[in-house]
Amino acid sequence: MSDTTFTTLLTHPGSAHKDDLLACCLLLALHPVAIERREPTEEDLANPQVAVIDVGDRHEPELGNFDHHQFPRDTPPTCALSLVLKHLGLYQDAKAFCEWLEPAEWFDCRGPNHTAKWLGVERDIIGKLNSPIDVSLLCRFAAGSLHQPGEPIWEMMRLVGQDLIDYLTTTRARIDFVAEHSQLWEIGEHAFLFLPRIETNLDDPSAGIGHYLREKGIDEQVAGTIYPDRRNTGYGLSRYNDHPEIDFTQIENEPDVHFAHKSGFVAKSTATDQDRLKQLAAKGIKS
C-alpha cells in the first residue's frame, strides 16, 4: 500500500462513471476526506496531498494525479481505477480475483460496442447487465460538487472501498496460507488438494483453494479438495470444477460421513486421520 496522505480527493464534474467512482471509493477507504467534483487547477496538480482522479491529463502517482485520457489510443484499456489500484499495489490481484475489472476497463476506454465485441456478445447484452444499484450510486455521486463525511453517498462509497480492499488483501492472505500449508495427494489416477486444520486468524482459509490452484496453474489437474469443515472438527470433501469422475454419494453410508449432497459434489466427515480421509476420497472416485 502507498504511504501517501491525501487531504482532498478531486475528480471531474458532470456525469460520473464507474471508474472514477470506484477509484474514489478505494482512496476514501484509506483517506477519509472530502471529495470535490470540479476541474483541477495547476496548484491542485502540483500538490501531492490532492488526489486528482480521472481528470487533469496527467498520470503522476508521486503527485497523486491519476488520469488516463492522455494515453495513446493503442494503450491497453486502462482507466482511473486501474491507476489507483496500481498505486496501491493491488492491481495484479484485482485482475486475478475480480472478473468484472477488465470489462470495466474496456467499457470506460473503448465504449460499449468494442466491449461487446471483445466479450464476444451482442451489443444489447451490455445494457442488460446494468444494475439500479450502479445507476443510483453514479447519479447521487454526480449530483453534488462536494461530498463530505457523514453524507450517505460518501459513507457508502467508503464502505465499497473498504470491502474491495478487504476482499483483495484477505484473498491474497488465503492463497498464501494454502500455498504454505496444503499438500497434493495422488489418489489412484486423481489428484486431491488437502488443507490441514491449522490455527489461523484468517476467516475460512479454504476459500483461497480455487484461487491458489488457478494461480499455480494446476487447476485442471485436480479432481477434488479436502479441507477443514467450518461447522465441525472433521473435514469436507468436494469435487473440484465439477470433475465428472467424482461422486461423493458413494460414501454416504460410511460410518464417519454425516452428510453427502445428493448431487455428489460434497460430503462432510468427522474423520481427521489423513489415511482415513484418503480412503474416503478414493471411495468417491467412480469405478
CYANA upper distance limits for C-alpha pairs under 8 A (distance plus 0.5 A):
  1 MET  CA     87 HIS  CA      8.05
  1 MET  CA     88 LEU  CA      5.05
  1 MET  CA     89 GLY  CA      6.14
  1 MET  CA     90 LEU  CA      8.31
  2 SER  CA     87 HIS  CA      7.04
  2 SER  CA     88 LEU  CA      5.79
  2 SER  CA     89 GLY  CA      7.96
  4 THR  CA     49 GLN  CA      8.20
  5 THR  CA     31 HIS  CA      7.41
  5 THR  CA     49 GLN  CA      6.66
  6 PHE  CA     31 HIS  CA      6.63
  6 PHE  CA     33 VAL  CA      8.25
  6 PHE  CA     48 PRO  CA      7.89
  6 PHE  CA     49 GLN  CA      4.84
  6 PHE  CA     50 VAL  CA      6.10
  6 PHE  CA     51 ALA  CA      6.80
  7 THR  CA     31 HIS  CA      7.79
  7 THR  CA     33 VAL  CA      6.51
  7 THR  CA     34 ALA  CA      8.28
  7 THR  CA     49 GLN  CA      6.00
  7 THR  CA     50 VAL  CA      6.59
  8 THR  CA     33 VAL  CA      6.28
  8 THR  CA     34 ALA  CA      6.22
  8 THR  CA     35 ILE  CA      6.77
  8 THR  CA     36 GLU  CA      7.91
  8 THR  CA     49 GLN  CA      7.31
  8 THR  CA     50 VAL  CA      5.45
  8 THR  CA     51 ALA  CA      6.81
  9 LEU  CA     24 CYS  CA      7.68
  9 LEU  CA     27 LEU  CA      8.44
  9 LEU  CA     33 VAL  CA      7.48
  9 LEU  CA     34 ALA  CA      6.84
  9 LEU  CA     35 ILE  CA      5.18
  9 LEU  CA     36 GLU  CA      6.70
  9 LEU  CA     50 VAL  CA      6.44
  9 LEU  CA     51 ALA  CA      5.34
  9 LEU  CA     52 VAL  CA      6.83
  9 LEU  CA     53 ILE  CA      7.91
 10 LEU  CA     35 ILE  CA      6.13
 10 LEU  CA     36 GLU  CA      5.23
 10 LEU  CA     37 ARG  CA      6.28
 10 LEU  CA     38 ARG  CA      7.49
 10 LEU  CA     40 PRO  CA      7.82
 10 LEU  CA     50 VAL  CA      7.48
 10 LEU  CA     51 ALA  CA      6.40
 10 LEU  CA     52 VAL  CA      5.35
 10 LEU  CA     53 ILE  CA      6.50
 11 THR  CA     20 ASP  CA      7.68
 11 THR  CA     35 ILE  CA      8.00
 11 THR  CA     36 GLU  CA      6.88
 11 THR  CA     37 ARG  CA      5.42
 11 THR  CA     38 ARG  CA      6.75
 11 THR  CA     39 GLU  CA      7.79
 11 THR  CA     40 PRO  CA      8.38
 11 THR  CA     52 VAL  CA      6.37
 11 THR  CA     53 ILE  CA      5.33
 11 THR  CA     54 ASP  CA      6.60
 11 THR  CA     55 VAL  CA      6.69
 12 HIS  CA     37 ARG  CA      5.60
 12 HIS  CA     38 ARG  CA      5.51
 12 HIS  CA     39 GLU  CA      6.16
 12 HIS  CA     40 PRO  CA      8.43
 12 HIS  CA     53 ILE  CA      7.99
 12 HIS  CA     54 ASP  CA      7.28
 12 HIS  CA     55 VAL  CA      6.23
 13 PRO  CA     37 ARG  CA      5.23
 13 PRO  CA     38 ARG  CA      5.24
 13 PRO  CA     39 GLU  CA      7.33
 13 PRO  CA    142 ALA  CA      7.70
 13 PRO  CA    145 SER  CA      7.41
 14 GLY  CA    142 ALA  CA      6.65
 15 SER  CA    138 LEU  CA      8.44
 15 SER  CA    139 CYS  CA      8.19
 15 SER  CA    142 ALA  CA      5.94
 16 ALA  CA     20 ASP  CA      7.42
 16 ALA  CA     21 LEU  CA      7.36
 16 ALA  CA    138 LEU  CA      6.11
 16 ALA  CA    139 CYS  CA      7.62
 16 ALA  CA    141 PHE  CA      7.29
 16 ALA  CA    142 ALA  CA      5.69
 17 HIS  CA     21 LEU  CA      6.70
 17 HIS  CA    108 ASP  CA      8.38
 17 HIS  CA    138 LEU  CA      7.03
 18 LYS  CA     22 LEU  CA      6.43
 18 LYS  CA    104 ALA  CA      8.09
 18 LYS  CA    108 ASP  CA      8.49
 18 LYS  CA    134 ASP  CA      8.43
 18 LYS  CA    138 LEU  CA      7.74
 19 ASP  CA     23 ALA  CA      6.46
 19 ASP  CA     79 CYS  CA      6.85
 19 ASP  CA     80 ALA  CA      6.26
 19 ASP  CA     81 LEU  CA      5.50
 19 ASP  CA    104 ALA  CA      7.87
 19 ASP  CA    105 GLU  CA      8.22
 19 ASP  CA    108 ASP  CA      7.62
 20 ASP  CA     24 CYS  CA      6.63
 20 ASP  CA     53 ILE  CA      7.06
 20 ASP  CA     54 ASP  CA      6.43
 20 ASP  CA     80 ALA  CA      6.51
 20 ASP  CA     81 LEU  CA      6.95
 21 LEU  CA     25 CYS  CA      6.70
 21 LEU  CA    138 LEU  CA      7.73
 21 LEU  CA    141 PHE  CA      8.13
 21 LEU  CA    157 MET  CA      8.38
 22 LEU  CA     26 LEU  CA      6.76
 22 LEU  CA     81 LEU  CA      6.80
 22 LEU  CA    157 MET  CA      8.29
 22 LEU  CA    160 VAL  CA      8.42
 22 LEU  CA    161 GLY  CA      7.68
 23 ALA  CA     27 LEU  CA      6.95
 23 ALA  CA     53 ILE  CA      7.87
 23 ALA  CA     80 ALA  CA      6.82
 23 ALA  CA     81 LEU  CA      5.03
 23 ALA  CA     84 VAL  CA      6.54
 23 ALA  CA     85 LEU  CA      8.30
 24 CYS  CA     28 LEU  CA      6.43
 24 CYS  CA     35 ILE  CA      8.46
 24 CYS  CA     53 ILE  CA      8.03
 24 CYS  CA    157 MET  CA      8.15
 24 CYS  CA    161 GLY  CA      8.44
 25 CYS  CA     29 ALA  CA      6.90
 25 CYS  CA    157 MET  CA      5.41
 25 CYS  CA    158 ARG  CA      5.82
 25 CYS  CA    159 LEU  CA      8.18
 25 CYS  CA    160 VAL  CA      6.60
 25 CYS  CA    161 GLY  CA      4.86
 25 CYS  CA    162 GLN  CA      8.33
 26 LEU  CA     30 LEU  CA      7.58
 26 LEU  CA     84 VAL  CA      8.23
 26 LEU  CA    158 ARG  CA      7.80
 26 LEU  CA    160 VAL  CA      8.10
 26 LEU  CA    161 GLY  CA      4.66
 26 LEU  CA    162 GLN  CA      7.43
 26 LEU  CA    164 LEU  CA      8.02
 26 LEU  CA    165 ILE  CA      7.71
 27 LEU  CA     31 HIS  CA      6.23
 27 LEU  CA     32 PRO  CA      8.29
 27 LEU  CA     84 VAL  CA      8.31
 27 LEU  CA    161 GLY  CA      7.70
 28 LEU  CA     32 PRO  CA      5.28
 28 LEU  CA     33 VAL  CA      7.19
 28 LEU  CA    157 MET  CA      7.90
 28 LEU  CA    158 ARG  CA      5.77
 28 LEU  CA    161 GLY  CA      7.20
 29 ALA  CA    158 ARG  CA      5.65
 29 ALA  CA    159 LEU  CA      7.70
 29 ALA  CA    161 GLY  CA      5.69
 29 ALA  CA    162 GLN  CA      5.56
 32 PRO  CA    149 PRO  CA      7.81
 32 PRO  CA    158 ARG  CA      8.05
 33 VAL  CA    148 GLN  CA      7.42
 33 VAL  CA    149 PRO  CA      7.49
 34 ALA  CA    146 LEU  CA      7.57
 34 ALA  CA    147 HIS  CA      6.20
 34 ALA  CA    148 GLN  CA      5.07
 34 ALA  CA    149 PRO  CA      7.20
 35 ILE  CA    146 LEU  CA      6.24
 35 ILE  CA    147 HIS  CA      5.59
 35 ILE  CA    148 GLN  CA      7.02
 36 GLU  CA    145 SER  CA      6.35
 36 GLU  CA    146 LEU  CA      5.22
 36 GLU  CA    147 HIS  CA      7.11
 37 ARG  CA    144 GLY  CA      7.96
 37 ARG  CA    145 SER  CA      5.20
 37 ARG  CA    146 LEU  CA      6.65
 38 ARG  CA    145 SER  CA      7.33
 39 GLU  CA     55 VAL  CA      7.80
 39 GLU  CA     56 GLY  CA      8.03
 40 PRO  CA     44 ASP  CA      6.24
 40 PRO  CA     45 LEU  CA      7.26
 40 PRO  CA     52 VAL  CA      7.69
 40 PRO  CA     55 VAL  CA      7.97
 40 PRO  CA     56 GLY  CA      6.86
 41 THR  CA     45 LEU  CA      6.95
 42 GLU  CA     46 ALA  CA      6.69
 43 GLU  CA     47 ASN  CA      6.59
 44 ASP  CA     50 VAL  CA      6.54
 44 ASP  CA     52 VAL  CA      7.89
 45 LEU  CA     50 VAL  CA      7.85
 45 LEU  CA     52 VAL  CA      7.29
 45 LEU  CA     56 GLY  CA      7.88
 45 LEU  CA     63 LEU  CA      7.62
 45 LEU  CA     64 GLY  CA      8.24
 45 LEU  CA     65 ASN  CA      7.06
 46 ALA  CA     63 LEU  CA      7.02
 47 ASN  CA     63 LEU  CA      6.91
 47 ASN  CA     64 GLY  CA      8.28
 48 PRO  CA     62 GLU  CA      7.43
 48 PRO  CA     63 LEU  CA      4.65
 48 PRO  CA     64 GLY  CA      5.85
 49 GLN  CA     63 LEU  CA      8.04
 49 GLN  CA     64 GLY  CA      7.49
 50 VAL  CA     63 LEU  CA      8.39
 50 VAL  CA     64 GLY  CA      6.79
 51 ALA  CA     63 LEU  CA      8.18
 51 ALA  CA     64 GLY  CA      5.01
 51 ALA  CA     65 ASN  CA      6.30
 51 ALA  CA     66 PHE  CA      7.97
 52 VAL  CA     56 GLY  CA      7.55
 52 VAL  CA     64 GLY  CA      6.66
 52 VAL  CA     65 ASN  CA      5.25
 52 VAL  CA     66 PHE  CA      6.47
 52 VAL  CA     67 ASP  CA      8.05
 53 ILE  CA     65 ASN  CA      6.79
 53 ILE  CA     66 PHE  CA      5.39
 53 ILE  CA     67 ASP  CA      6.37
 53 ILE  CA     80 ALA  CA      6.93
 54 ASP  CA     66 PHE  CA      6.45
 54 ASP  CA     67 ASP  CA      4.84
 54 ASP  CA     68 HIS  CA      7.16
 54 ASP  CA     69 HIS  CA      8.08
 54 ASP  CA     79 CYS  CA      8.20
 54 ASP  CA     80 ALA  CA      5.73
 55 VAL  CA     66 PHE  CA      7.96
 55 VAL  CA     67 ASP  CA      5.81
 55 VAL  CA     68 HIS  CA      8.47
 55 VAL  CA     69 HIS  CA      8.12
 56 GLY  CA     65 ASN  CA      8.07
 56 GLY  CA     67 ASP  CA      6.81
 57 ASP  CA     67 ASP  CA      6.04
 57 ASP  CA     68 HIS  CA      7.27
 57 ASP  CA     69 HIS  CA      6.46
 57 ASP  CA     70 GLN  CA      5.76
 58 ARG  CA     65 ASN  CA      6.50
 58 ARG  CA     66 PHE  CA      7.07
 58 ARG  CA     67 ASP  CA      5.82
 58 ARG  CA     68 HIS  CA      7.66
 58 ARG  CA     70 GLN  CA      7.48
 59 HIS  CA     65 ASN  CA      5.74
 59 HIS  CA     66 PHE  CA      5.37
 59 HIS  CA     67 ASP  CA      5.72
 59 HIS  CA     68 HIS  CA      7.15
 60 GLU  CA     64 GLY  CA      6.71
 60 GLU  CA     65 ASN  CA      5.36
 60 GLU  CA     66 PHE  CA      7.02
 61 PRO  CA     65 ASN  CA      5.85
 61 PRO  CA     66 PHE  CA      6.85
 61 PRO  CA     87 HIS  CA      7.09
 66 PHE  CA     80 ALA  CA      6.35
 66 PHE  CA     83 LEU  CA      6.51
 66 PHE  CA     84 VAL  CA      7.24
 67 ASP  CA     79 CYS  CA      8.03
 67 ASP  CA     80 ALA  CA      6.21
 67 ASP  CA     83 LEU  CA      8.21
 68 HIS  CA     78 THR  CA      7.23
 68 HIS  CA     79 CYS  CA      6.30
 68 HIS  CA     80 ALA  CA      6.69
 68 HIS  CA     83 LEU  CA      8.46
 71 PHE  CA     75 THR  CA      6.97
 77 PRO  CA    105 GLU  CA      5.96
 77 PRO  CA    106 TRP  CA      5.91
 77 PRO  CA    109 CYS  CA      6.13
 77 PRO  CA    110 ARG  CA      7.82
 78 THR  CA     82 SER  CA      6.27
 78 THR  CA     83 LEU  CA      7.83
 78 THR  CA    105 GLU  CA      6.17
 78 THR  CA    106 TRP  CA      8.20
 78 THR  CA    109 CYS  CA      7.31
 79 CYS  CA     83 LEU  CA      7.07
 79 CYS  CA    105 GLU  CA      6.16
 79 CYS  CA    108 ASP  CA      7.12
 79 CYS  CA    109 CYS  CA      7.19
 80 ALA  CA     84 VAL  CA      6.82
 81 LEU  CA     85 LEU  CA      6.61
 82 SER  CA     86 LYS  CA      6.70
 82 SER  CA     91 TYR  CA      7.18
 82 SER  CA    105 GLU  CA      7.99
 83 LEU  CA     87 HIS  CA      6.66
 84 VAL  CA     88 LEU  CA      6.74
 85 LEU  CA     89 GLY  CA      6.69
 85 LEU  CA     90 LEU  CA      5.56
 85 LEU  CA     91 TYR  CA      5.21
 85 LEU  CA     94 ALA  CA      8.26
 86 LYS  CA     90 LEU  CA      6.33
 86 LYS  CA     91 TYR  CA      5.31
 86 LYS  CA     92 GLN  CA      8.36
 90 LEU  CA     94 ALA  CA      6.53
 90 LEU  CA    168 LEU  CA      7.82
 91 TYR  CA     95 LYS  CA      6.64
 92 GLN  CA     96 ALA  CA      6.80
 93 ASP  CA     97 PHE  CA      6.38
 93 ASP  CA     98 CYS  CA      8.50
 93 ASP  CA    168 LEU  CA      7.09
 93 ASP  CA    172 ARG  CA      7.91
 94 ALA  CA     98 CYS  CA      5.74
 94 ALA  CA    101 LEU  CA      7.68
 94 ALA  CA    168 LEU  CA      7.10
 95 LYS  CA     99 GLU  CA      7.43
 95 LYS  CA    101 LEU  CA      6.84
 95 LYS  CA    102 GLU  CA      7.44
 97 PHE  CA    168 LEU  CA      7.79
 97 PHE  CA    171 THR  CA      8.46
 97 PHE  CA    211 HIS  CA      8.12
 99 GLU  CA    103 PRO  CA      8.34
100 TRP  CA    104 ALA  CA      6.73
101 LEU  CA    105 GLU  CA      6.78
102 GLU  CA    106 TRP  CA      6.76
103 PRO  CA    107 PHE  CA      6.49
103 PRO  CA    115 THR  CA      7.40
103 PRO  CA    119 LEU  CA      8.44
104 ALA  CA    108 ASP  CA      6.66
105 GLU  CA    109 CYS  CA      6.61
106 TRP  CA    110 ARG  CA      5.81
106 TRP  CA    111 GLY  CA      7.34
106 TRP  CA    114 HIS  CA      8.24
106 TRP  CA    115 THR  CA      6.13
107 PHE  CA    111 GLY  CA      5.11
107 PHE  CA    112 PRO  CA      6.10
107 PHE  CA    114 HIS  CA      8.30
107 PHE  CA    115 THR  CA      6.10
110 ARG  CA    114 HIS  CA      6.24
110 ARG  CA    115 THR  CA      6.97
111 GLY  CA    115 THR  CA      6.64
112 PRO  CA    116 ALA  CA      6.47
112 PRO  CA    123 ARG  CA      7.49
112 PRO  CA    126 ILE  CA      7.22
113 ASN  CA    117 LYS  CA      6.86
113 ASN  CA    123 ARG  CA      6.40
114 HIS  CA    118 TRP  CA      6.57
115 THR  CA    119 LEU  CA      6.61
116 ALA  CA    120 GLY  CA      6.53
116 ALA  CA    121 VAL  CA      5.75
116 ALA  CA    122 GLU  CA      6.54
116 ALA  CA    123 ARG  CA      5.83
116 ALA  CA    125 ILE  CA      8.10
116 ALA  CA    126 ILE  CA      7.12
117 LYS  CA    121 VAL  CA      6.65
117 LYS  CA    122 GLU  CA      7.76
117 LYS  CA    123 ARG  CA      8.09
121 VAL  CA    125 ILE  CA      7.13
122 GLU  CA    126 ILE  CA      8.25
123 ARG  CA    127 GLY  CA      8.20
124 ASP  CA    128 LYS  CA      7.15
125 ILE  CA    129 LEU  CA      7.17
126 ILE  CA    130 ASN  CA      7.83
130 ASN  CA    134 ASP  CA      7.69
130 ASN  CA    135 VAL  CA      8.30
131 SER  CA    135 VAL  CA      6.96
132 PRO  CA    136 SER  CA      6.53
133 ILE  CA    137 LEU  CA      6.71
134 ASP  CA    138 LEU  CA      6.56
135 VAL  CA    139 CYS  CA      6.47
136 SER  CA    140 ARG  CA      6.48
137 LEU  CA    141 PHE  CA      6.53
137 LEU  CA    153 ILE  CA      7.68
138 LEU  CA    142 ALA  CA      6.52
139 CYS  CA    143 ALA  CA      6.55
140 ARG  CA    144 GLY  CA      7.66
140 ARG  CA    153 ILE  CA      7.30
141 PHE  CA    147 HIS  CA      8.47
141 PHE  CA    153 ILE  CA      7.19
147 HIS  CA    151 GLU  CA      7.42
147 HIS  CA    153 ILE  CA      8.07
147 HIS  CA    154 TRP  CA      6.51
148 GLN  CA    154 TRP  CA      6.65
149 PRO  CA    154 TRP  CA      6.47
149 PRO  CA    155 GLU  CA      7.03
150 GLY  CA    154 TRP  CA      7.37
150 GLY  CA    155 GLU  CA      6.77
151 GLU  CA    155 GLU  CA      6.63
152 PRO  CA    156 MET  CA      6.53
153 ILE  CA    157 MET  CA      6.55
154 TRP  CA    158 ARG  CA      6.73
155 GLU  CA    159 LEU  CA      6.85
156 MET  CA    160 VAL  CA      6.79
157 MET  CA    161 GLY  CA      6.79
158 ARG  CA    162 GLN  CA      6.62
159 LEU  CA    163 ASP  CA      6.52
160 VAL  CA    164 LEU  CA      6.67
161 GLY  CA    165 ILE  CA      6.69
162 GLN  CA    166 ASP  CA      6.48
163 ASP  CA    167 TYR  CA      6.48
164 LEU  CA    168 LEU  CA      6.75
165 ILE  CA    169 THR  CA      6.58
166 ASP  CA    170 THR  CA      6.24
167 TYR  CA    171 THR  CA      6.40
168 LEU  CA    172 ARG  CA      6.72
169 THR  CA    173 ALA  CA      6.70
170 THR  CA    174 ARG  CA      6.65
170 THR  CA    202 LEU  CA      8.25
171 THR  CA    175 ILE  CA      6.72
171 THR  CA    207 ALA  CA      8.43
171 THR  CA    208 GLY  CA      6.64
172 ARG  CA    176 ASP  CA      6.71
172 ARG  CA    208 GLY  CA      8.35
173 ALA  CA    177 PHE  CA      6.64
173 ALA  CA    202 LEU  CA      8.34
174 ARG  CA    178 VAL  CA      6.69
174 ARG  CA    202 LEU  CA      7.71
174 ARG  CA    205 PRO  CA      5.45
174 ARG  CA    206 SER  CA      7.74
174 ARG  CA    207 ALA  CA      7.54
174 ARG  CA    208 GLY  CA      5.32
174 ARG  CA    209 ILE  CA      8.34
175 ILE  CA    179 ALA  CA      6.55
175 ILE  CA    205 PRO  CA      8.34
175 ILE  CA    208 GLY  CA      5.40
175 ILE  CA    209 ILE  CA      7.23
175 ILE  CA    211 HIS  CA      7.10
175 ILE  CA    212 TYR  CA      5.67
176 ASP  CA    180 GLU  CA      6.68
176 ASP  CA    212 TYR  CA      8.45
177 PHE  CA    181 HIS  CA      6.65
177 PHE  CA    205 PRO  CA      7.44
178 VAL  CA    182 SER  CA      5.75
178 VAL  CA    195 LEU  CA      7.41
178 VAL  CA    205 PRO  CA      7.68
178 VAL  CA    206 SER  CA      7.78
178 VAL  CA    208 GLY  CA      7.25
178 VAL  CA    209 ILE  CA      6.89
178 VAL  CA    212 TYR  CA      7.41
179 ALA  CA    212 TYR  CA      7.41
181 HIS  CA    195 LEU  CA      7.04
181 HIS  CA    196 PRO  CA      7.62
182 SER  CA    193 LEU  CA      7.26
182 SER  CA    194 PHE  CA      6.08
182 SER  CA    195 LEU  CA      5.05
182 SER  CA    196 PRO  CA      7.29
183 GLN  CA    193 LEU  CA      6.34
183 GLN  CA    194 PHE  CA      5.66
183 GLN  CA    195 LEU  CA      7.04
184 LEU  CA    191 ALA  CA      7.05
184 LEU  CA    192 PHE  CA      6.30
184 LEU  CA    193 LEU  CA      5.13
184 LEU  CA    194 PHE  CA      6.66
185 TRP  CA    191 ALA  CA      6.07
185 TRP  CA    192 PHE  CA      5.57
185 TRP  CA    193 LEU  CA      6.60
185 TRP  CA    194 PHE  CA      7.37
186 GLU  CA    190 HIS  CA      6.28
186 GLU  CA    191 ALA  CA      5.11
186 GLU  CA    192 PHE  CA      6.90
187 ILE  CA    191 ALA  CA      6.55
187 ILE  CA    192 PHE  CA      7.57
187 ILE  CA    278 LYS  CA      7.59
187 ILE  CA    281 ALA  CA      8.07
187 ILE  CA    282 ALA  CA      6.75
188 GLY  CA    282 ALA  CA      7.61
190 HIS  CA    221 GLN  CA      8.35
190 HIS  CA    222 VAL  CA      7.43
190 HIS  CA    223 ALA  CA      6.52
191 ALA  CA    221 GLN  CA      7.11
191 ALA  CA    222 VAL  CA      5.36
191 ALA  CA    223 ALA  CA      6.17
191 ALA  CA    224 GLY  CA      7.42
192 PHE  CA    222 VAL  CA      6.20
192 PHE  CA    223 ALA  CA      6.39
192 PHE  CA    224 GLY  CA      5.25
192 PHE  CA    225 THR  CA      5.73
192 PHE  CA    226 ILE  CA      7.58
193 LEU  CA    222 VAL  CA      7.52
193 LEU  CA    224 GLY  CA      7.02
193 LEU  CA    225 THR  CA      5.23
193 LEU  CA    226 ILE  CA      6.67
194 PHE  CA    225 THR  CA      6.44
194 PHE  CA    226 ILE  CA      5.22
194 PHE  CA    227 TYR  CA      6.49
195 LEU  CA    206 SER  CA      7.77
195 LEU  CA    225 THR  CA      8.47
195 LEU  CA    226 ILE  CA      6.74
195 LEU  CA    227 TYR  CA      5.37
195 LEU  CA    228 PRO  CA      7.52
196 PRO  CA    227 TYR  CA      6.89
196 PRO  CA    228 PRO  CA      7.05
197 ARG  CA    227 TYR  CA      7.96
197 ARG  CA    228 PRO  CA      6.01
204 ASP  CA    230 ARG  CA      7.79
205 PRO  CA    209 ILE  CA      8.31
206 SER  CA    227 TYR  CA      6.91
206 SER  CA    228 PRO  CA      8.04
208 GLY  CA    212 TYR  CA      6.53
209 ILE  CA    213 LEU  CA      6.68
210 GLY  CA    214 ARG  CA      6.76
210 GLY  CA    219 ASP  CA      7.97
211 HIS  CA    215 GLU  CA      6.49
212 TYR  CA    216 LYS  CA      6.54
213 LEU  CA    217 GLY  CA      6.56
213 LEU  CA    218 ILE  CA      5.89
213 LEU  CA    219 ASP  CA      5.26
214 ARG  CA    218 ILE  CA      6.77
214 ARG  CA    219 ASP  CA      5.66
218 ILE  CA    222 VAL  CA      7.21
222 VAL  CA    240 TYR  CA      7.19
223 ALA  CA    239 ARG  CA      6.38
223 ALA  CA    240 TYR  CA      5.72
223 ALA  CA    241 ASN  CA      8.03
223 ALA  CA    243 HIS  CA      6.17
223 ALA  CA    245 GLU  CA      8.46
223 ALA  CA    246 ILE  CA      7.73
224 GLY  CA    237 LEU  CA      7.64
224 GLY  CA    238 SER  CA      5.97
224 GLY  CA    239 ARG  CA      4.58
224 GLY  CA    240 TYR  CA      5.06
224 GLY  CA    243 HIS  CA      8.08
224 GLY  CA    246 ILE  CA      8.07
225 THR  CA    237 LEU  CA      6.29
225 THR  CA    238 SER  CA      5.77
225 THR  CA    239 ARG  CA      6.82
225 THR  CA    240 TYR  CA      6.94
226 ILE  CA    235 TYR  CA      7.05
226 ILE  CA    236 GLY  CA      6.16
226 ILE  CA    237 LEU  CA      5.10
226 ILE  CA    238 SER  CA      7.04
226 ILE  CA    277 LEU  CA      8.45
227 TYR  CA    235 TYR  CA      5.94
227 TYR  CA    236 GLY  CA      5.93
227 TYR  CA    237 LEU  CA      7.27
228 PRO  CA    233 THR  CA      7.79
228 PRO  CA    234 GLY  CA      6.72
228 PRO  CA    235 TYR  CA      4.94
228 PRO  CA    236 GLY  CA      6.60
229 ASP  CA    233 THR  CA      6.92
229 ASP  CA    234 GLY  CA      6.12
229 ASP  CA    235 TYR  CA      5.03
229 ASP  CA    236 GLY  CA      5.68
229 ASP  CA    268 LYS  CA      7.69
232 ASN  CA    270 THR  CA      7.96
233 THR  CA    270 THR  CA      7.08
233 THR  CA    272 THR  CA      8.28
234 GLY  CA    268 LYS  CA      7.90
234 GLY  CA    269 SER  CA      6.08
234 GLY  CA    270 THR  CA      4.60
234 GLY  CA    271 ALA  CA      5.85
234 GLY  CA    272 THR  CA      5.99
235 TYR  CA    268 LYS  CA      6.45
235 TYR  CA    269 SER  CA      5.97
235 TYR  CA    270 THR  CA      6.95
235 TYR  CA    271 ALA  CA      7.20
235 TYR  CA    272 THR  CA      7.29
236 GLY  CA    266 VAL  CA      7.53
236 GLY  CA    267 ALA  CA      6.29
236 GLY  CA    268 LYS  CA      4.99
236 GLY  CA    269 SER  CA      6.81
237 LEU  CA    248 PHE  CA      8.40
237 LEU  CA    266 VAL  CA      6.05
237 LEU  CA    267 ALA  CA      5.77
237 LEU  CA    268 LYS  CA      6.80
237 LEU  CA    269 SER  CA      8.45
237 LEU  CA    281 ALA  CA      7.72
238 SER  CA    248 PHE  CA      8.36
238 SER  CA    265 PHE  CA      6.12
238 SER  CA    266 VAL  CA      4.84
238 SER  CA    267 ALA  CA      7.11
239 ARG  CA    243 HIS  CA      6.38
239 ARG  CA    246 ILE  CA      6.39
239 ARG  CA    247 ASP  CA      8.06
239 ARG  CA    265 PHE  CA      5.86
239 ARG  CA    266 VAL  CA      7.06
242 ASP  CA    246 ILE  CA      8.45
242 ASP  CA    265 PHE  CA      7.55
245 GLU  CA    285 ILE  CA      6.32
245 GLU  CA    286 LYS  CA      5.83
246 ILE  CA    264 GLY  CA      8.01
246 ILE  CA    265 PHE  CA      7.90
246 ILE  CA    284 GLY  CA      6.14
246 ILE  CA    285 ILE  CA      5.27
246 ILE  CA    286 LYS  CA      6.48
247 ASP  CA    263 SER  CA      8.24
247 ASP  CA    264 GLY  CA      5.02
247 ASP  CA    265 PHE  CA      6.71
247 ASP  CA    284 GLY  CA      5.71
247 ASP  CA    285 ILE  CA      6.78
247 ASP  CA    286 LYS  CA      7.04
248 PHE  CA    252 GLU  CA      7.44
248 PHE  CA    260 ALA  CA      6.82
248 PHE  CA    261 HIS  CA      8.02
248 PHE  CA    264 GLY  CA      5.01
248 PHE  CA    265 PHE  CA      6.69
248 PHE  CA    266 VAL  CA      6.60
248 PHE  CA    267 ALA  CA      6.51
248 PHE  CA    283 LYS  CA      8.34
248 PHE  CA    284 GLY  CA      5.23
248 PHE  CA    285 ILE  CA      8.27
249 THR  CA    260 ALA  CA      6.18
249 THR  CA    261 HIS  CA      7.24
249 THR  CA    262 LYS  CA      6.82
249 THR  CA    263 SER  CA      7.84
249 THR  CA    264 GLY  CA      5.33
249 THR  CA    267 ALA  CA      8.20
249 THR  CA    284 GLY  CA      7.87
250 GLN  CA    264 GLY  CA      8.36
250 GLN  CA    283 LYS  CA      7.09
250 GLN  CA    284 GLY  CA      6.09
251 ILE  CA    257 VAL  CA      7.54
251 ILE  CA    260 ALA  CA      7.93
251 ILE  CA    267 ALA  CA      8.49
251 ILE  CA    280 LEU  CA      7.28
251 ILE  CA    283 LYS  CA      6.88
251 ILE  CA    284 GLY  CA      6.75
252 GLU  CA    257 VAL  CA      6.55
252 GLU  CA    258 HIS  CA      7.88
252 GLU  CA    259 PHE  CA      7.15
252 GLU  CA    260 ALA  CA      5.82
252 GLU  CA    267 ALA  CA      8.10
253 ASN  CA    257 VAL  CA      7.43
256 ASP  CA    269 SER  CA      6.01
256 ASP  CA    270 THR  CA      5.99
256 ASP  CA    271 ALA  CA      6.64
257 VAL  CA    267 ALA  CA      7.66
257 VAL  CA    268 LYS  CA      6.33
257 VAL  CA    269 SER  CA      4.75
257 VAL  CA    270 THR  CA      7.00
257 VAL  CA    271 ALA  CA      8.39
258 HIS  CA    267 ALA  CA      8.36
258 HIS  CA    268 LYS  CA      6.54
258 HIS  CA    269 SER  CA      6.37
258 HIS  CA    270 THR  CA      7.89
259 PHE  CA    267 ALA  CA      5.91
259 PHE  CA    268 LYS  CA      5.62
259 PHE  CA    269 SER  CA      7.66
260 ALA  CA    264 GLY  CA      7.12
260 ALA  CA    266 VAL  CA      6.51
260 ALA  CA    267 ALA  CA      4.59
260 ALA  CA    268 LYS  CA      6.94
261 HIS  CA    265 PHE  CA      6.98
261 HIS  CA    266 VAL  CA      6.20
261 HIS  CA    267 ALA  CA      6.69
271 ALA  CA    276 ARG  CA      7.21
271 ALA  CA    277 LEU  CA      7.08
272 THR  CA    276 ARG  CA      7.94
272 THR  CA    277 LEU  CA      7.50
273 ASP  CA    277 LEU  CA      6.81
274 GLN  CA    278 LYS  CA      6.69
275 ASP  CA    279 GLN  CA      6.84
276 ARG  CA    280 LEU  CA      6.81
277 LEU  CA    281 ALA  CA      6.66
278 LYS  CA    282 ALA  CA      6.61
279 GLN  CA    283 LYS  CA      6.71
280 LEU  CA    284 GLY  CA      6.85
281 ALA  CA    285 ILE  CA      7.37
